[in-house]
Structure formats: structure tokens, C-alpha cells
């Protein structure tokens, strides 16, 4: 009797509906792409690189914010886009369309706080040039419930650290559409904030690096990695990766002149995995890896590579030719290939 009861319980458990991201097939990553017919879509990607789902987008995407528990993602338009789509990834349906307030545009990134109850979006106030963080209540159908200052100009990427602390990459570039207006007077910074208290720490670079736009972020434990894009001469030997711990000065990771030249002054994305940091350059077709101490480890060639995210072991990368690749101590290896152009970022889905 005990055995029959046990087997019955197993069968019953097997028939229960899946919850959380398992209901969407347990994707490992989210990424936007352009397809051969010019259409755009957001894809859920399995650990073997295959497609789990495809959701059409009305225009070019950039990055997505994955909800920490529900199979729900917010797909953002590429800067200076004004829309974001809230997607039920288990059903493949759009739940809500978020439109930036009048006189604003999104920067392509967002994050969740309060256990997923509030979405935070990076935005530009076009009239004043000030960076803003929009607040949207998931419990109220993603109604906009307020905003706070980002702590600088041009907030691009944003992440949630433990304790609902936000870290913001204020790129420092004042724009009109995609036109850059203030390259001589840029003041990029890394800001830390909370929804309740606003900005409580700001980290700036040296004055001679004011054209290093801080754009993309990753974190592990107490370390924040930030990838940068140089708005000066491409040949200037400036660092493209910074590392920061709260309360300390930033550490800038440098490489030799030859490697710097190959990156073409542009880091498109950043990730941390297994105690290592990687930055990518689609312009240079190059990947650099560093230790968390900022020491340069190695470089890898891959045409039009940009997306990078933690994998089950090492990193996973995407390129504009439809390739997904793994990167670990043994080097680059193909994971899958699809007939599409992956966009700039891969987002790791919470386990």
C-alpha cells in the first residue's frame, strides 16, 4: 500500500502545471534579434542554444528585463525608443505595452526591485537632458507610479544589487535622437541608489577620461563591472573595463596598445562568470577576459560579437551572424547557429 501511494503521488506530481520560468520551458537566456525578412523578435534560448520561444517585436529591440520569479520579460526598444513590451513568455503573448512619458525616451534597459513588484526603467528627459529612473507597478498592471533621478546624464544600463540597491551606468552623453551634443563636457558616472532614498553614492573617472562613456554593467558578490565606450580618438589607449566596490575608488583594467587598437575604443557588453570578467567589441570582433583584480588574461576573435552572459560553465556569447558560442578555459566553441542577427545583449534568466 505504501508503494502504491508513493507511485500515485509521483504521477500526480508529474501532472501538476509548471510554475515560474519552468512554465516557459526554463530558458537560460533572452535575446532580441533581426530576422532575414527584416522582422524583429525576442527569443528564449535553451542551454543547448536552441529556441524555446519567439515573440515578435514592433521594432528593433535592445535588452530585456527578466522577472525574478514569473515567466515574464520586459523587452525594450533600442535607444531612443519609446516602447517596452511586457511579455508572458509561457503563453507567448504581450500583456502590456509601456510607453515612455511625453518628452522622454527609454535607453533600452530596465530591472526589477521589491521581489519583482516594481520595474525600474532608464530614461532621458529630452528637454533638460537629465537622467531619470521610471517606476512601474507590476501589481497594478505596470502603472507608472513615480520616478527618481538617475544621478547623471544618459543613464543606460541598470542592475539590482542585494538589498534592492540600484547601480546605474550614467553614460554622460547628452543626445538629441542619436546625435551626441556634449562630447567636450561629458561627465559619465556610476551611481548607486534606492527607490526610497535616491542616489547615495556617485563614482566618477579622472578628468582626462571624461569621454569614457559608462554604458553596461555586470555584478558578482560585491564587485560591479562596467563596460565603456570611448568618444575620443580611436587610437587613444584608454581602458574599456572598470571594476568597483562600494566605498572604494574604481579600478580600471588596461591592456597593451595592440589589443586596445583591436577593440576600436568600444566595449559593447560585459559579463561576470566563474570569477572572470569578459567584455566584447562588435566593432573590433574581439573578446577580452580579465580577472576580478583587473589583470588581463586573454583575447579571442569573433566577427560582430557583442552579447555575453554567464553560462552554466564560463560565458555564452552571441554575434550578428546568428552564432551562439561558449567561452571557457578551453577557448571559444560553437553552441548553435540560426538565420538571424542577434542584437547587442544576452540576458541570463534567473534560475
C-alpha positions, 0 to 999 in steps of 0.5 A, a space after each residue: 500500500 505504501 508503494 502504491 501511494 508513493 507511485 500515485 503521488 509521483 504521477 500526480 506530481 508529474 501532472 501538476 502545471 509548471 510554475 515560474 520560468 519552468 512554465 516557459 520551458 526554463 530558458 537560460 537566456 533572452 535575446 532580441 534579434 533581426 530576422 532575414 525578412 527584416 522582422 524583429 523578435 525576442 527569443 528564449 534560448 535553451 542551454 543547448 542554444 536552441 529556441 524555446 520561444 519567439 515573440 515578435 517585436 514592433 521594432 528593433 529591440 535592445 535588452 530585456 528585463 527578466 522577472 525574478 520569479 514569473 515567466 515574464 520579460 520586459 523587452 525594450 526598444 533600442 535607444 531612443 525608443 519609446 516602447 517596452 513590451 511586457 511579455 508572458 513568455 509561457 503563453 507567448 503573448 504581450 500583456 502590456 505595452 509601456 510607453 515612455 512619458 511625453 518628452 522622454 525616451 527609454 535607453 533600452 534597459 530596465 530591472 526589477 526591485 521589491 521581489 519583482 513588484 516594481 520595474 525600474 526603467 532608464 530614461 532621458 528627459 529630452 528637454 533638460 537632458 537629465 537622467 531619470 529612473 521610471 517606476 512601474 507597478 507590476 501589481 497594478 498592471 505596470 502603472 507608472 507610479 513615480 520616478 527618481 533621478 538617475 544621478 547623471 546624464 544618459 543613464 543606460 544600463 541598470 542592475 539590482 544589487 542585494 538589498 534592492 540597491 540600484 547601480 546605474 551606468 550614467 553614460 554622460 552623453 547628452 543626445 538629441 535622437 542619436 546625435 551626441 551634443 556634449 562630447 567636450 563636457 561629458 561627465 559619465 558616472 556610476 551611481 548607486 541608489 534606492 527607490 526610497 532614498 535616491 542616489 547615495 553614492 556617485 563614482 566618477 573617472 579622472 578628468 582626462 577620461 571624461 569621454 569614457 562613456 559608462 554604458 553596461 554593467 555586470 555584478 558578482 558578490 560585491 564587485 560591479 563591472 562596467 563596460 565603456 565606450 570611448 568618444 575620443 580618438 580611436 587610437 587613444 589607449 584608454 581602458 574599456 573595463 572598470 571594476 568597483 566596490 562600494 566605498 572604494 575608488 574604481 579600478 580600471 583594467 588596461 591592456 597593451 596598445 595592440 589589443 586596445 587598437 583591436 577593440 576600436 575604443 568600444 566595449 559593447 557588453 560585459 559579463 561576470 562568470 566563474 570569477 572572470 570578467 569578459 567584455 566584447 567589441 562588435 566593432 573590433 570582433 574581439 573578446 577580452 577576459 580579465 580577472 576580478 583584480 583587473 589583470 588581463 588574461 586573454 583575447 579571442 576573435 569573433 566577427 560582430 560579437 557583442 552579447 555575453 552572459 554567464 553560462 552554466 560553465 564560463 560565458 555564452 556569447 552571441 554575434 550578428 551572424 546568428 552564432 551562439 558560442 561558449 567561452 571557457 578555459 578551453 577557448 571559444 566553441 560553437 553552441 548553435 547557429 540560426 538565420 538571424 542577427 542577434 542584437 547587442 545583449 544576452 540576458 541570463 534568466 534567473 534560475 
